[in-house]
């Protein structure tokens, strides 16, 4: 007997393939908020060192401003992580962005009337950095709440790409151009971007914590410390990140002087140089998910670290601005790839109720040495010349990679072996 034909909705249902997971509307609100604030950040990133060199050309004082910006990651990361795990992450994000808008607005007002010096600049930079610690921890912790684990690499990649487009590609040329017109203009633009971002973030769904009662902050922080200390892979990555970010600031703290004094770029040229460097970061953000899927997390991670070493040596040896731009772009691509792999791993491996605290410990270890790196970079530049910090940083990063390589390979293979069939490769292994 012939089977009866199947018609209509029943036939359509039988032929449908499972829907491909898609990023949610809440994610795209977060993405747009990131895009808006990143353009302002890019303008500010170009304007701040330009403002500093109008006050002094001493690399030690220039590096002091960068040190103040990153010092909160050492001092405030742990308590901020505890706050992220016990309070509404959306509220923390938009409040911190609003506070940053106020701080940059004050800086713009002071710059407009010429009432600015290095100590004032350092204090305001510290305030911005403190708000950035809270925002950064909350932003990474909230992503698994609004994005399925199979989409974390893609979501982190898009976030990195739009951050690079704004902060490194679109923002710096705008900041350099506005600074050449009036010192306060790029600062005012950054303040407005923070306000707009805060308004958009305030429309995200509230992310309430499940625990009705929380342990004291000291006990909560200790819980995050113990979790990371027991996890071999994330512990190793945090230490290696600390060495790499120390080396990054070793060179980047005096990049403005290398560009303007050694290669003789003006304010607009410096902004264009930063924009050229962003091309690599944008490319890394766009293709990273596919690259990681094709070659695997371990080769992507180790390849990115090796390329970073070569790029830093290339920056230090660059004979002209185009060569420097290419080396910065290569470094941007590798750094973005490394960031996406490690952030996605952390979001997959750490329980949601601990993610803020574990991430804060990870970032304290990983970013806590950045202020020291900036100071040491200024001292090295003062004693050995403006190219020396990048060359020293490249050598130190190479030594660190060789030392960590056996441990990294074993730990990553152990985690991969423990990955089950859960979406996104969620592991049950806890090294």
N, C-alpha and C positions, 0 to 999 in steps of 0.2 A: 504494500500500500504506500502511495506517495504521501509524504508529509505535507500538511497544509501550509501554504505560504504564510510568511510572517509579515505583517504590514504595520505601518504607522509608528507610534511611539515605541511599541515593543521592539520593532526591528531596529529603530535608531539606538535604543538602549543597548541592544545586543552588539552593535557595531562600534559603540563608543569606546575609546581608549581611556585609561585613567588620566584624570586631569593633571597637568604638570603643575607642581607647587609654584605659587606666585607670591611675590613680596606684597605685604599688606598695605592698606592705606596709611596706617599709623607709621609704618616704616618710611613711606615717602614723605610724610610730614617731617619726620626726623631728618631725612635726607635734604629736604629743602631748607630746613633750619641750619643744617651744617653748611650747605652751599652759601647761604646768605652771610653767615658769620665768617666763613672762610675767606670770602673776598675782602671783608673788612680787616681780617687778620693779616692777609697778604699785604694790604696797603700799610698796615701798622708795622709789619716786619721790615718793610723797606724804609719806613719813616724813622723808626726808633734808632737804628744805628746812624742814620744820616743826621738825626737830631743830636746824638751823642758826639759825633765828630765835629759839630759846630761849637761844642763846648770844650772839647779837649782832643788831642791827637795821641795821648798816652795810651798804649794798648792795655796797660794794667787797669786804668780807669774805665776804658771801653768794656773790658771783660767783666768789670764789676757789675755793670747793668745786666748782662746776660746771667751772671751768677745770681743776682737777686731774683730774676725771673724764674729760675729753676730751683732755688733753695727750698721753696715750699714742698717740693716732691720728697725731700729728705725729712723735713720737719713735720709736715701735716698729712702725709699720705695715709698713715695708719688710722688716725681718728676719722679722717674723711671716709675711709673704707667702711668703718663701723657705722657711720651715719647713713651710708648708701644702703646697707643691709637692714636698717631699722626704720627708715623713713621712705616716704613716697619719692621714688627716683625722678619722676617727671617734675615734681615741685622743686627738688634740689637743682635740676638742670636749668629750669627757666629762671629761678632766683639767682643762681650763680651768673648766668648770662646778663641779667639785669644789673647785677652789681658790677660786672666788668664794664658795662656801658657807662655806668656812673663814674668809675675810676678813669676811663679813657676820656670822658667828657671833662673831668677836672684837669687832666693833663693837657687837653686841647686848649682850655681856657688859660692855663698858666703859660703855655707856649705862645699863645696869641699876644700876650703882653710881655714876653721875654723874661718871665719870672721862673726860670727853670735852671737847675744845675744838676750835677751828677748825683749828689745825695738825694735830692727830691726825685729824680728819675729812678734811682734805685729803689726807693720806698714804694713808689707807685708800681714799678715793675714787680715787686714782691706781692703787692695786693692783687695784681692781675694773675700772677702765678698761683696764688692761694685759691682764687676762684676757679682757675683752670684745673687744679688738682681735683676739686669736688666735681666739676663738670665732666672731666675725663673719666673718673671712676664710675660715675653714674651712667654716662653714655655707653661705656662698654658693658656694664652690668645689665642695662635695660634691653640690649639688643636681643638676647635669647628670649626675653619676654614677649617680643613682638615679631620675631622671625623664627621660623622652624629650623631645626638643626641642619636639615639637608641644604638649606639656603645660606648658612652662615658665611661660607667662603665668598659667595656672590655678594651678600649684603655688606660684608666687611670690605670687599673689593670696591664696590660702588662708593662706600663712604670714604675710602682712601683716595679714590679717583677724584671725587668732587672736592675733597679737602685740598688735594694737590692743585686742581684747577683754580680754586679760589685763592689759596694761601701762597702758592708758588708761581702760578701762571698768569692769572688775570689781575690779582691784587697788587703785586709788586710794581709792574709798570704804571698802574694807576697811582699807586702811592708815590713813586718817584716823580711822576708828572705833577701831581698835586703839591708835593713838597717843594718843587721848583717854583710854584706859584705862591704858595703861602704855607708856612710850617704847620699851621693848625688844621689845614684842610684834610689831609689823610687821617689825622687823629679823630676829627669830627665824623668822617665817613665810617671809621671803625666803631665809634660809639653808637651811631645810628644802626649799624648792622647788628650789634648786640641786642639793641632794643627790639628790632624786628624779629630776630631769632627767638628771643624770649617770648614774644607775643605768639609766635607760631607753636613753640614747644608747650605753652600753656593750654593748647587745645588737644594735646595728646590724652588718651585715656589714662586715668590714674592707675598707678601700679602699687597696690597695697601689699604690704608684707603679711605673710600668712601667720606668723607667730604673734600671739597677743601680748606676750611678755618677752622682754629681751634681757640678757645677762648684762651686768655692769660693763662699761666700755672696755675696761682693762681685760676682763675675761673674754669679751667678744674678740678683741684684737688678738689675744693669745690663742684663741681657737683657730683663727686664720693663719697665724704663724705656724702652729703645729701642723695644720693640713699641708701647707706648702713645704715645710721641712721634711715631711714624710714622702713627698712625691718627687722621685728622682729626676724625671724629665723636666718638669716645670721649675724645680729648684736649679737645675743646671742651666736652663735657658735664662732664668732671672739673673744669675751671676754673670753669664756671658753677655747679657744685655747691659749689665752695669759697666763692664769693661768697654763695650762698644759705644755706649752713650758718653762715657767719660772721654773716649778718643774723639767722638764726634764733636763735642764741645771744645776739645783741645784745639781743633782746627777752625770750627765755625765761628768761635767767639771773635776771631780777628779776620774773618773773610772780608768784611767791609774794607779793612785797611789793605789787604792783599789786592782787592779789586781797584780801589781808588788811588793808592799810593804806588804800588808796584806796577799795575797794569794801566793806570791813569784813566779809569772810567769816571764819568760824572754821575750825578744822581740818576738821570734817566738811563744811562748805560748800566748802572748797577741793578736797577729794576728789571731791565731787559735780560740781564745775566741770570737773575733769579727765575725769570719766566722761562728762559731756555732750559734751566736745570729742571723745571717742573715737568717738562715733556716726558722724561723718563718715569717720574712718579705717576703721572696720569696713565701712561702705557701699562705700568705695573698694576695699577688698580683695575684697569679694564680687562686685562688678559690673565690675571693671576689665577682666578678660579679654574679656567680651562687648563692653564699650565700645570697647576697642582694636580688636577684630575689626570692629566696625561702622564706626567713623570713621577708623581707621588710627592708626599710632604717631605720626606727625608732628602731626596736629591734637590728639591726646590730650596729647602732651608740651607743646606750645606753650600749649594751653588751661590745663593745670595750672599752668604758670609764671605766666600772666597772673592767674589766680584767686588764687594765692599773694600777689601784690602787693596786690590789693584786700583780701584777708583781713587782712594785716598792718596796713594802714591802719585797717581796721575795728576790730581789737583795740585799737590805740592810742587810738581815739576812743570806745570803748564807754562809755556812761554808766552801765551797771548790769551785774549779774552775768549775767542771761539773754542780753543782747546780746553780752557777752563770750563766753559759751558757744557761741552760734551762730557767731560769727566764728572761734572756735577749731575748731569742727566743720567749717566750710567749708575752713579751712586744712588740717585733717587729711585731708579727702577729696582735695584737690589734691596734697598731699605724697605720699600713698599711691599715687595714680595715676602721678605722676612717678617714684616709686621703682620701681614694677613695670615700667614701660616701660624705664627705664635699666638695671636689674639684668638683665632678660631679654635686652636687647640685648647686654650684656657677656657673659652666659653663652652666647649664640649665636655671637658674633663671635670670642671669644678661644679659642685652642686649649686643650684640657683640661690639658695639661702645663704651661701658662703661666698658668692662670686665677688661681691664688693670688697670684702675683707681680704680674700686671697689675692685679688687683683691689686689691692692697695699695698700689700706686702711685696708682691712681685714688682710693682712699679717703684716702691721705695728702694728695693735692691737694684732695680734696673735703671732708675733715673736719679737716684740719690747722689750719685757721683758727678752728675752734670755740673753743679756749681763749682766743684773742685776742678773739673776738667777745664771750665772756662777760665778760672784763675790761673791754673798751670799753663794754659795756652797763651795767656797774656804775658806771663813771665818768660816763657820760651821764646815768644816773638820778640820781646824786648831784648833778650840776651843773644839770640841766634839768628834773628831775621824773620820776616813774615811768612816765608815758605816752610820754615822748620816745623811748626806745629803739625801740619798735615803729614809730613814725612815721618815724624815720630809716631803720630797716631796710626799710620798705616803699618809700621813695623810692629807696634804693640798689638794691634788687632790680629795680625798674622800669627804672632806667637800665641795669643789667646785661643785662636781657632785650632791650631795644632794641638794645644794642650787639652782642649775640650772634645776634640773629634772622637776618640774612642768611646768616651762616656756618652756622648750624644747619640752615636750610632746604636749602641747597646740599648739605651733608654727608649729611643724612638721605635726600635724593632720590638721591644717588649710591649710597649703600648699598642702598636699595630697588631701584635699577636693577640692582645686582650680585647680587641675591638669585636663586639658582637654584631648582630644584624639589626641593631636599633637604628632608627633614622639618623643619618648624618654620621654613622660610625661611632655612636656613643659608646664609650668603653666602660667596662666594669672593673678594669684593672686599676688598682691604686698602688703605684710603686712605693 
